[in-house]
Amino acid sequence: MKVALIHNAVLPVQAYGGTERIVWWLSKALAAKGVEVTLVAAPGTQCAWAKVKVVDPSQPLKKQLPGFDFYHYFNTPSETPNLPHLVTIEGNGKPGEAFLRNTAFVSRNHARRHGAECFVYNGVDPDDYLYRENKDGSLLFLAKAAWRVKNVQGAIRIARKAGRELQIVGGERRFFRHWRGIHWNGMLGGLPKAEFIARSSALLFPVLWNEPFGIAVIEAMVSGTPVFATPMGSLPELIHRSSGRLCDSDEEFLNAIRSLPDFRPQDCRDWALSQFSHTQMAENYLKTYERVLNGESLNRTFPVTQEPLDALLSLPWPAQNLEVT
């Protein structure tokens, strides 16, 4: 089977890039299963297990990619492909945004909020991470801190109330990078990022929007680090009682931090590997490809975004409990 994974980015990604990591891990797992994979990506892409094709964005894609059995896009193409295809959407759509019929979302909640049924969970490659039994007592914030819905201010407040050091990976400050127990480390990738995740006692994930998936949650758990998060979007699907807690308020976050001795790093890792590995993701996508190749539509109707992007307008619990600032 010849599959084109289509995403206009340089691979592998070195620092921030959630979708890019999913494309990379999926290509690796599909190739290991005997699929002939071509990464249709930006100039500079290199890959040991897949072919690489750079296309001219000004020309029709179908003329530049002959001989494939399946197109797998990671953004909605400008025209409906004439070959069997699938589009994976990793983010939240804009209000009223429409998608192709053969679109897969990345969690059950994510699909429902776009009027769809089809979803495939993301999966991480555990070989890209470190596993640590011994933790250093610090808490971790791992997200793009400049994006308000990720709620770095909430994580800072919770860490200070808990009397714990907080390592922020995904944002930086020009001044006061290390101040009152808060450490801004910038955008990190590779081993430095893996080290922070593995040695932290817990990941704080107090998001204020409906998270489509939350790759950082799986990165933490596969490293043996429990996750304390708000119950938004996909997060109730990802976090098991053995791997973290869902928290509706600052006090619930603080209670979760107090319960850290109850969590075993191996339980966190076992849960992540049992549900969210890149090999499982590839297996699920192969089943989805087969449905399309058999002539099935993945969704009953064309998916359309069902709700506003700004979850701050409609939090499912009293917003004052999280002291949004």
C-alpha positions as CSV (number, residue, x, y, z in Angstrom):
1,M,0.0,0.0,0.0
2,K,1.4,3.4,-1.0
3,V,0.3,6.3,1.3
4,A,1.1,10.0,1.0
5,L,1.2,11.8,4.4
6,I,0.7,15.5,3.4
7,H,1.7,18.3,5.7
8,N,3.6,21.4,4.6
9,A,6.2,21.5,7.4
10,V,9.8,20.7,7.9
11,L,10.2,17.2,9.5
12,P,11.4,16.2,12.0
13,V,10.3,19.2,14.1
14,Q,13.0,20.4,16.6
15,A,10.9,22.3,19.1
16,Y,7.3,23.3,19.2
17,G,5.0,21.4,16.7
18,G,2.3,19.0,17.8
19,T,0.8,18.1,14.4
20,E,4.3,17.7,13.0
21,R,5.2,15.2,15.7
22,I,2.0,13.2,15.0
23,V,2.8,13.1,11.2
24,W,6.4,11.9,12.0
25,W,5.3,9.2,14.5
26,L,2.6,8.0,12.2
27,S,5.0,7.7,9.3
28,K,7.4,5.7,11.4
29,A,4.7,3.3,12.7
30,L,3.1,2.8,9.2
31,A,6.5,2.1,7.7
32,A,7.2,-0.5,10.4
33,K,3.9,-2.2,9.4
34,G,5.1,-2.5,5.7
35,V,3.3,0.5,4.3
36,E,5.2,2.4,1.6
37,V,5.1,5.9,3.1
38,T,5.9,9.2,1.4
39,L,6.1,12.4,3.4
40,V,4.8,15.3,1.3
41,A,6.4,18.0,3.3
42,A,8.4,21.3,3.2
43,P,12.0,21.6,1.8
44,G,14.6,20.4,4.4
45,T,12.6,17.4,5.4
46,Q,14.7,14.2,5.9
47,C,13.5,10.8,6.9
48,A,15.2,7.4,7.2
49,W,12.1,5.2,6.8
50,A,10.0,7.1,4.3
51,K,10.4,8.8,0.9
52,V,10.2,12.6,0.9
53,K,8.4,14.6,-1.7
54,V,8.4,18.4,-2.0
55,V,5.6,19.8,-4.1
56,D,4.9,23.1,-5.8
57,P,2.1,24.7,-3.9
58,S,1.0,26.7,-7.0
59,Q,0.3,23.5,-9.0
60,P,-2.5,21.0,-8.5
61,L,-1.4,18.3,-6.0
62,K,-3.0,15.4,-7.9
63,K,-0.7,16.0,-10.9
64,Q,2.4,16.0,-8.6
65,L,1.6,12.8,-6.7
66,P,0.8,10.0,-9.1
67,G,0.8,6.3,-8.2
68,F,-0.6,6.5,-4.6
69,D,-3.3,4.3,-3.1
70,F,-4.2,6.8,-0.4
71,Y,-3.8,10.5,0.4
72,H,-3.7,11.4,4.1
73,Y,-3.9,15.2,4.7
74,F,-3.3,17.1,8.0
75,N,-5.1,20.2,6.7
76,T,-8.2,20.4,4.7
77,P,-7.1,20.6,1.0
78,S,-8.5,23.4,-1.2
79,E,-10.2,20.9,-3.5
80,T,-11.6,17.4,-2.9
81,P,-9.1,14.8,-4.0
82,N,-10.1,12.3,-6.7
83,L,-8.3,9.5,-4.9
84,P,-9.3,7.7,-1.6
85,H,-8.4,10.2,1.1
86,L,-8.6,11.2,4.7
87,V,-8.1,14.5,6.5
88,T,-7.0,14.6,10.1
89,I,-7.9,17.8,11.9
90,E,-5.8,18.4,15.1
91,G,-7.2,21.8,16.2
92,N,-10.6,23.3,16.9
93,G,-12.3,24.7,13.9
94,K,-13.7,28.3,13.6
95,P,-17.4,28.7,14.2
96,G,-19.3,27.4,11.2
97,E,-16.2,26.0,9.5
98,A,-17.0,23.0,7.3
99,F,-14.8,20.0,6.6
100,L,-14.7,17.2,4.1
101,R,-16.8,14.1,4.7
102,N,-13.8,11.9,5.2
103,T,-12.4,13.9,8.1
104,A,-11.1,12.3,11.3
105,F,-10.8,14.2,14.5
106,V,-8.5,13.3,17.4
107,S,-10.9,12.5,20.3
108,R,-14.6,11.6,20.7
109,N,-15.3,15.0,22.2
110,H,-13.4,16.8,19.4
111,A,-15.5,14.9,16.8
112,R,-18.8,15.6,18.6
113,R,-18.1,19.3,18.8
114,H,-17.7,19.4,15.0
115,G,-20.8,17.4,14.3
116,A,-18.8,14.3,13.4
117,E,-18.5,10.6,14.4
118,C,-15.0,9.7,13.2
119,F,-12.0,10.1,15.4
120,V,-8.6,8.5,15.8
121,Y,-6.6,9.2,19.0
122,N,-3.1,10.6,18.6
123,G,-0.2,8.4,19.7
124,V,3.4,9.1,20.8
125,D,6.6,7.2,20.2
126,P,7.9,6.2,23.6
127,D,11.4,6.0,22.2
128,D,11.4,9.9,22.0
129,Y,10.9,10.2,25.8
130,L,12.6,9.3,29.1
131,Y,11.1,7.3,31.9
132,R,12.0,8.3,35.5
133,E,10.8,6.6,38.7
134,N,12.5,9.3,40.9
135,K,11.0,12.8,40.7
136,D,12.4,16.1,41.8
137,G,9.3,17.5,43.5
138,S,8.7,20.3,40.9
139,L,5.6,20.8,38.8
140,L,5.6,21.3,35.0
141,F,3.7,23.5,32.6
142,L,4.1,22.3,29.0
143,A,2.3,24.3,26.4
144,K,2.5,27.5,24.4
145,A,2.4,29.9,27.3
146,A,1.5,32.9,25.2
147,W,-1.9,31.3,24.3
148,R,-4.3,32.5,27.1
149,V,-6.5,29.4,26.9
150,K,-3.5,27.3,28.1
151,N,-3.7,29.2,31.3
152,V,0.0,29.6,32.4
153,Q,-1.2,32.1,35.0
154,G,-3.4,29.5,36.6
155,A,-0.5,27.1,36.7
156,I,1.7,29.7,38.4
157,R,-0.9,30.5,41.0
158,I,-1.6,26.8,41.8
159,A,2.1,26.0,42.1
160,R,2.7,28.9,44.5
161,K,-0.3,27.9,46.6
162,A,1.1,24.4,46.7
163,G,4.6,25.7,47.7
164,R,6.1,23.9,44.7
165,E,8.7,25.0,42.1
166,L,7.1,25.3,38.6
167,Q,9.1,24.7,35.4
168,I,7.5,26.4,32.4
169,V,8.4,24.8,29.0
170,G,6.8,26.6,26.1
171,G,7.4,30.2,27.0
172,E,10.1,32.6,28.2
173,R,10.6,36.0,29.8
174,R,13.3,38.5,29.0
175,F,13.6,39.5,32.7
176,F,12.9,37.6,35.9
177,R,13.2,34.2,34.1
178,H,13.7,32.6,37.6
179,W,11.6,34.4,40.2
180,R,9.8,33.2,43.3
181,G,9.9,29.5,42.3
182,I,8.8,30.0,38.7
183,H,11.3,29.1,36.0
184,W,10.7,30.1,32.4
185,N,12.7,27.8,30.1
186,G,11.6,28.8,26.6
187,M,10.6,26.5,23.7
188,L,12.4,23.2,24.1
189,G,12.5,20.0,22.1
190,G,14.4,16.7,22.1
191,L,16.4,15.6,25.2
192,P,16.1,18.8,27.2
193,K,12.3,18.7,27.0
194,A,12.2,15.0,27.7
195,E,14.4,15.6,30.8
196,F,12.0,18.2,32.2
197,I,9.0,15.9,31.6
198,A,10.5,12.8,33.2
199,R,11.9,14.4,36.3
200,S,8.8,16.5,37.2
201,S,6.4,15.2,39.8
202,A,3.3,16.3,37.9
203,L,2.1,18.1,34.8
204,L,-0.3,21.0,35.5
205,F,-2.7,21.4,32.6
206,P,-5.3,23.9,33.7
207,V,-6.6,24.7,30.2
208,L,-9.6,27.1,29.7
209,W,-10.8,25.7,26.5
210,N,-12.0,22.4,25.0
211,E,-8.8,20.7,24.3
212,P,-8.9,18.7,21.0
213,F,-6.4,16.1,22.3
214,G,-3.5,17.3,24.4
215,I,-0.2,15.7,23.3
216,A,1.6,17.0,26.4
217,V,-0.7,14.9,28.5
218,I,0.5,11.7,26.9
219,E,4.1,12.9,26.8
220,A,3.9,13.3,30.6
221,M,2.2,10.0,31.3
222,V,4.6,7.9,29.1
223,S,7.4,9.5,31.1
224,G,5.9,8.3,34.3
225,T,4.5,11.7,35.3
226,P,0.9,12.1,36.4
227,V,-1.3,14.9,35.0
228,F,-3.6,17.2,36.8
229,A,-6.0,19.0,34.4
230,T,-9.3,20.7,34.0
231,P,-12.1,18.5,32.6
232,M,-12.2,20.3,29.2
233,G,-12.6,18.7,25.8
234,S,-10.8,15.4,25.4
235,L,-9.1,15.4,28.8
236,P,-11.7,13.1,30.5
237,E,-10.9,10.5,27.7
238,L,-7.2,10.7,28.2
239,I,-6.7,10.8,32.0
240,H,-7.3,7.6,34.0
241,R,-7.5,7.5,37.8
242,S,-4.1,5.8,37.8
243,S,-2.5,8.5,35.7
244,G,-3.9,11.8,37.0
245,R,-6.9,13.8,38.3
246,L,-9.5,16.1,36.7
247,C,-9.8,19.3,38.7
248,D,-12.7,21.8,38.7
249,S,-11.1,24.4,41.0
250,D,-7.8,25.6,42.6
251,E,-8.6,23.6,45.7
252,E,-9.1,20.4,43.7
253,F,-5.7,21.0,42.0
254,L,-4.1,21.5,45.4
255,N,-5.8,18.3,46.7
256,A,-4.4,16.4,43.7
257,I,-0.9,17.7,44.4
258,R,-1.2,16.5,48.0
259,S,-2.1,13.1,46.7
260,L,1.1,12.7,44.6
261,P,2.4,9.9,46.8
262,D,-0.6,7.8,45.7
263,F,0.6,7.8,42.0
264,R,3.1,5.2,40.7
265,P,5.1,6.3,37.6
266,Q,4.9,2.8,36.1
267,D,1.1,3.0,36.3
268,C,1.1,6.3,34.4
269,R,3.4,4.9,31.7
270,D,1.4,1.6,31.4
271,W,-1.9,3.5,30.9
272,A,-0.3,5.7,28.2
273,L,1.3,2.8,26.3
274,S,-2.0,0.8,26.5
275,Q,-4.0,3.5,24.9
276,F,-1.9,6.1,23.1
277,S,1.2,4.7,21.4
278,H,2.1,5.6,17.8
279,T,1.7,1.9,16.8
280,Q,-1.9,1.9,18.0
281,M,-2.5,5.1,16.2
282,A,-1.2,3.6,13.0
283,E,-3.3,0.5,13.4
284,N,-6.4,2.6,13.9
285,Y,-5.6,4.7,10.8
286,L,-5.1,1.6,8.7
287,K,-8.6,0.5,9.8
288,T,-9.9,3.9,8.8
289,Y,-8.1,3.8,5.4
290,E,-9.8,0.4,4.8
291,R,-13.2,1.9,5.5
292,V,-12.5,4.6,2.9
293,L,-11.1,2.1,0.3
294,N,-14.3,0.1,0.8
295,G,-16.4,3.1,-0.3
296,E,-17.6,4.1,3.2
297,S,-18.0,7.7,4.3
298,L,-16.4,8.3,7.6
299,N,-19.1,10.7,8.8
300,R,-22.9,10.8,8.1
301,T,-22.8,14.4,7.0
302,F,-20.1,17.0,6.3
303,P,-18.7,18.1,9.7
304,V,-19.2,21.7,10.8
305,T,-17.8,23.4,13.9
306,Q,-20.7,23.5,16.4
307,E,-19.5,26.0,19.0
308,P,-17.4,29.2,19.6
309,L,-13.7,28.9,20.0
310,D,-13.6,31.0,23.2
311,A,-14.4,28.5,25.9
312,L,-14.0,31.2,28.5
313,L,-17.5,32.3,27.6
314,S,-19.0,29.0,28.5
315,L,-17.0,27.2,31.1
316,P,-18.8,24.1,32.5
317,W,-18.1,25.1,36.1
318,P,-18.1,28.5,37.9
319,A,-15.2,30.4,36.4
320,Q,-14.4,32.1,39.7
321,N,-13.3,28.8,41.1
322,L,-10.2,28.9,38.9
323,E,-9.7,32.7,39.5
324,V,-9.2,33.4,35.8
325,T,-6.9,36.4,35.5
